[in-house]
């Protein structure tokens, strides 16, 4: 009785500022503010066109976020975990809504998850391939366990540009300047046209011309040519259209090519991968393996590793490297790589992605200025096990 009373006295006499520490050290953030911060880290425009990324479930606004659960897959178990931990938002690396839903019932796995998230007012955001592409994202994390060396994307992301074409035309300096000026001003107001400039040029033969230059979209190109035909038809025949290429975003894109500073043997690379991903087993298809001298394959030198988290065959295809590292590939894709002298290491799909979440937890806490409690799911796991 004395012990119970003593313990009760201790609990009730803890200073209020300490008793409420967990509830007061985090403040609330609006959902829109959180998604804005997520997009700052990994802009959704970096995602593949086939992907379904961004905010997938939005409770009726206003929705405030005090705690976030990070998971690789939003399964029934993770949904129950989110409800039990009373989080306000789940960031699921894989999008739980990928193909369009024709109905939202409790009849199927995917629909049931969405129903429960809506009922419990839990927002769902999925970054998926935007996280793969971004610098210091999933693929860079996967590469970080292989050893020191150069790391670059296998397929670079591109700058988004509003204009697709540059249009150049020469207008004789003998042309009335008021006509040229009128054309310039009209083009500036033409839909789909940007950056209209006129420069006076002196040709080697001594003639002087006005060079008209503008950037435009596909629609703007048609509109510009129609405007020129109407106001200055003689210039149309001298017009050159130049397609504009999108500049690569350095350090950003799908997959990674790792060039190690010093070659290592294949068995050492396997050890590093197992350690980095906390795996006891991986799957290996060794190049040039005859079935009799497997140890020789394990001693083969490795300098370059092409990798892609998840299911990476489409990104790795036809890339030159000593090793392909990914989560999963089909039987025939493995055979094709091995026939070209490339070792293939498979670690199962989500095992090449999940470990990034612990690293991202720290990044997200800083990104959200420590205003939100960020948790990593303890129930998220690869569905496949080795028996």
N, C-alpha and C positions, 0 to 999 in steps of 0.2 A: 504494500500500500504506500509505503514511504517512497519506494523507488518510482512508482507511477506518479505520485504527486510531485516528486522532484523533477521528473521529465516534463510533466505538464507545466510546471513553473518555468522551466528553461525555455520551452517553446513559446509560451505566452509572453515571456519577458524579453524575447529577442527584439531589438530596436526595429521600429516599423520600416525604416529605410532599408534594413537588411532583409526583412521578411518579404518585402515587395520588390526585391532586386530584379528577379526574372521578369516581372511584369512591367517594370518601369525602365529597364535598360533598352527596350525596343519601342520605337514609336511607330505610328501608322504611316503607310504610304498609299496613295491612290493607285489603283490598278494601272491606269493609263501612264502614270509616272514610272512604274516598274517596267512596263513593256517598252517604254521609251528608252530606259537605261539598257535593257536587254538588246535593243536594236542598235544602240551605240556600240556595244561589244561585238555583236555579230549582225550586221545589217541583213535584213531578209532578202535583199536583192542579190546576195551572194549565193542563195540557195539555187539548186537545180530547178529548171522550169517545170519538171514533172512532179516536184515535191509539193507538199501541203504544209506550209510553215506559218508561224505567227500565233496569234491568239485564236484558239479553236473553241473555247467555251468561255463566255463572258456572262457572269451573273448580272442581274439588273443593276445599272448604275444608280447611285455611287457605290463602288465596291472598294473597300480598303483592305490592304494586305499587311498583316502583322507577321505571318510566318509562311515560308515556302518550303515545299518538299521537292527534292530533286530525284528523278528516277530515269532509268534508261527506257523502261517499258511501263506503260500504265496498265497493269493487270488487275484482276479482282482483288488480289492480296494487297497490292499497293493502294488501291482505292480505299479498302478498309483501314489501312494504316493512316492514310491522309485524314479520314474521318475521325479515327481514334485520337490522332494528334491535333485535331482541330485546326489544321492549316487552312489558309484562305486561298492558296494558289499551289498548283503543281506545275513544275516545268518538266515535261516528259520529252526526252531526246527524240524518241520515235513518235510521230504523230498518231494518236489513237483514232483520229478521223483521217483516213487516207483516200479511200474511194467514197463517192457521194453516198449519204444515207438516204434511203427512200422513206424510212419511217424511224421513229425513236420509241422503241418498246423495250421490254425486258426479255425479249425472246432470244436475242443473240448476245454474244460476249461483248462486242464493240458497243452496241446500243445500250446495254445494261450499264456499262461504265459511264457513258455520257449522262444517262438518266440520274445515276447516283451523284455525279458531280454537280449537276444542276440542282437537284433536291437539296444538297448540302452547301450550296452557294460557294463552290470551289472553282476558281478560274483555272483554265488549262492552256498552257503555252507550249508550243513545240518549235525548236530551232533546227533540228535535224541537219540537213546538208549545209545550212549556213554556218553551223558549228564546225562542220568538216572543213569548210573552205577558209575560214578566217585564220589570220595569223595568230598563233598561240592557242589554236583550237584543238579539236579531237585528233586530227592527223599529226599535228606537231607534237602533241602529248605522246602519241604512239611512237613517233620517231625518237623522242627524247630518251628512250630506254635502250637504244641500239648502240650508243657510243658517240664520241665526238666526231664531228665532220660537217660537211655542207648539206643543208636541207633546202630543197626547193620544190614548188608544186609540180606535179606531173601535167596538170591542165590548169593554166592560169585563168583566174576570173578577169573579166574585162570591165573597164570603166563604162558606165552608162552614159550614152550621149543622146541628146535630143535631136541631133541632126545626122542624117545619113549620107548627105551629098554636099559637095562643094561645086558651085556653078561659076564658071569663068566666061566672060565674053568681052570682046574689044569693040569699043565705039569710037568712030573717027572723031578727032578733035574738031573737025569742021562742022560736026553736028551741032545744032543749036543747043547751047548750054541749058536753056530753060527746059528743053525736052529731056535731056539727061537728068537734070535735077528732079523733074517730075517723075521720071521712071524710078529714080532712087527712092523718093519719098513714098511712092505707091508700093514698091516692093517691101519697104519697111512695115507697111500695114497689111501685107498679104499673109493670109493664114499659112502657118507652117514654115515661114521664112525668118531667118535670124542673121544678124551680123552682115548687113549690106554695106559695102564699102566701094568707093571709086577712087582709083589712083591714076594720076597722069604719068604715062610712060613714053619715053623717047626710044624709038627703035634704032638699030644700027644704020638703017638706011636714011635716018634723019626725020622720018615721019613721027608725028606725035599722036598718041591714042589715049583714050580713057579706058582703063581696065576695070570692068565691073565684077566684083566678087561677092558671093553670098553663100551662106550655109543654110541648108533646108532639109526638111523631112521628105519622105516620098510624096506626100500630099503637097508640100510646099514646092517641090520641083515642078509638078504639073501646073500649079497655080502661077508660079513665077514665069514659066514659058508662055502661058496664056496671057499674062500681063505684058510681057515683052512683045508678043505678037501684036497685041492691041496698040501699044504705045510706040514701039520702036522695032518694027518687023525686020529691018535689015540687020539687026544685031543677032537674031535667032540663028541664022546660018553660021555665025562665027562662034557659037556657044560650045563650050566643052564641059562635060559633066564628069566629076571625079568622085567615085565612092569613097567614103571616109571609113577607115578601119578603127576599131575600138582598141585603145591602148591597154596592155595588160596591167593588172594591179599586182605589183611586185610583192612576193611573199604570201599571196592569197590565191587559193584555187583548190581544186579537188586532187586528192592523193598527194604523195610526197616521194621524191627521189632522194635517198640518203647516200651520200658518198663519204665513206669513212676516211678519216685521216690516215689510218693504217689498216691494211687488210687483216682480217681475223679468219679463223677456220669456222666452218659451218656449225660445228658442235658448240663453239663458244657463243655464236650468235643465238642459237637455240636457248642456251643457258640464260643469256641476257633477257630474251623475250619472256621466258618463264618467270624470271625474277620480277620483271617490270609489270607483268600482268597477273602475278600471283597465281600461276597455273602449275599444276603438277604434270600435265600432259599437253602436248600439241600434236598436230598431224603434219607429217612431212612426206612430200613426194620429192625424192632426190633425183636430180638429173643424172643421166648416164648410169643409173643403178641397174646392174645385171642380175641381181638376186643372189650374188655370191660374195660380193665385196662391199657390203654396206658401210663398213668402217672407213673405207677409202673415200666414200662420198662425204662422210662427216668431217673428214680432214681437208676437204676441198676449200680453197681460199675464197673469201667473200669481201668484196670492196664496195659494191653498190647494191642497195635494197630499194625496190619500188614497193610502196605500201599504200593501202587504202583501207580505212576502218570499215567494218561491216561486210557487205557483199561487194567486193571491189573488182570483179573481173572486167567490167565494162571500162573502168578507168585504167586498169593495168594492161589491158590487151595491146599487144604489139610494142610495149615499152621495153627498152633494153636495160637489163639489170642481171646481177648474179642470182638474186633471190626475189620472189614475190611474197609479200607478207600481207595477209588479209584475214577476214573472219571465215568466209566460206567461198568456194568456187564449185562449179559443177564438175562432174567426172571428166567430161570432154574438154573443158577449159583447162583442167589440170594436165591432161594428156598433151594438149597443144603446147603449154608452157614447157613441160619437161622435154618434149621433142626438140625444143629450141635451146636446150642446155640451161634452163632456168629452174633452180630449186623452188618449190612451193611450200610455204609454211602456213597452215590454217589453224586458227585458234578458237573457232566458233564465233558466230556473228557478233553477239553483244559483248563478248569478252574483250574485243578490240576497242570497245567504246566506253564501257561502264566505268573504268578507272578514272576517266577524265572528270567525272562528277565531283570527286573529292577535291581535285585541284580547282575546279570551277567554283566550288563552294566558297573558297577564300577569295577568289576574284569577284564573285557576286556580292559578298559582304562589303567589300571595298566600294564596289560600283554603287551599291545602295546606301553607302555612308553609314553602315552598321545600324540602320534604322529597322531592319527586318531580320527576324530569326530564320536562318537558312539551315535546313536539315537535309541529310542524304538518306534515302530510303534504306532501311535495313532488311526489307523483304524482296527487293528487286534482285533477280538472279537470272542467269542463263537457264533456259528451260531444259537444255541438254546436259546430262551428266555422264561420266565415264564409269562404268561398273566393273 
